[in-house]
Amino acid sequence: MLHNAICLVTAWRKIRLCFMITPMQLVNSNQVQMLILVVHLYQILPTYVPYTKIKFNCSLSQTVTKQISVSNPTDNPVNYLLLLLSNVNHSFSILKPVSILHLNAHSNSQVQIQFHAKKIRNSRAYLILCGWAIGPHFGRNQIIVLESYIDNLGIASEYTIRSKLYEVVEKNLRISVPYKNAAEYEIWMTEERPSHPSSLKMTQWSELLTRKIPRRLFLNQKSIFVAEGALEAYLSISVACIAAKQRTFWLIFQAQTGDFIIQINSIWQPLINDHIVVKWTTQRECPCSDWQSVSIRDTCPFNIDIPSCNIQLRKCVAEMFQKSLDKRERLFWSKYSNTCIELRLIKWFIENDTDSALEFTHVFNTAVTYKITISDKLSPLVLPEYFTIQDVRSFTQQVPMIIHILPTTPPLYKATITLTSLDDKELRTYVINCLRS
């Protein structure tokens, strides 16, 4: 009983009910005092019914200001005490006047309210213009509902990470925080551009960490902490371009203080897989006499030894996979590093997350056919249009690519050839150095 009385009196004081009573007086009630309280409640409570609703719309982390007109129809000047109730996260603030609005008889004035879109979800608060708090003349209370809607999930900051294909890059991003209060922000992730709260699909990073899967973007922490008054924090990330295409990720930071979104662009850059030296001599006979028709025979003595395995790709996938393991799992994993079992284990781990693994599932292929291109359009090297490696899992084997070298080839000749898998997911680049003896 006393607990309920305390809660009730606290609520009355917060809304400026203007009736002095203690919780103990409610529990041990006096009949005369209760009669006076009931009469006062009967008169005053109807004035706490909202008479209008004001809506605020803006993008996340942005502000919007509106003016509310307030009138005094009485014959006496009135002072209104301005209060904001249920103002979670302090999203709404009174700019002008700060706390007291003075209205002369039969006059009106403006109250300036600012809304700061700190949270993704919609919010509501109540503006109370209490006319019973300040004398000598009193006015009727006025209650206004303030409602907010986020019409666009704007991006607070954008970061671009450029890295070579199949290389793991460690970065420490300086995150600009739009709110000043100290807070720990939990991190959520999505690969679909946030536009509206109703269509936002995001997953908490701490949950994604439980899924053992290599990722293009890996966060080395579950949250960021912002000190009081600070406007920035640091986020440690690892980025690896597993496939030759640009990817974009959006991180949503959420705390009691507020929410904000950043965008991370991962842009790949070409990588030279290896340098291959081809030695040849003009004395060696070549059976490809009809070289002008690009008819290369299997018995041609000239070839380029291409590594069976794309070692950079394999190591990149393995390294990003190990980031998702704990210390004990990583110790077990080290026993199978650079083996065929390593790939089988990764494949077994991601069986239930095939959608998230689409970027690197090609690493599990056994036979791969590549389309061959050369940097020098007038190259004296005649290459096949396509080249197939029957087993790309072997770290040590090489597969000969039959080529034809024209007699007019200079003693020293360099060209770059690119092998692109037919599904465009794997890319190899080799620098070929031809030396004539």
Helices and strands as residue ranges (DSSP letters): H 2-14, H 23-27, H 31-44, G 45-48, E 52-59, E 63-72, E 78-85, G 88-90, E 92-96, E 100-103, E 107-116, E 123-134, E 142-152, E 157-164, E 168-176, E 183-190, G 197-199, E 203-204, H 205-208, E 217-219, E 223-226, E 232-240, E 247-254, E 259-269, E 274-280, G 291-293, E 303-307, H 311-322, H 327-333, G 334-336, H 340-349, G 361-364, E 368-374, E 381-382, E 386-389, E 398-402, E 404-405, E 412-421, E 427-436
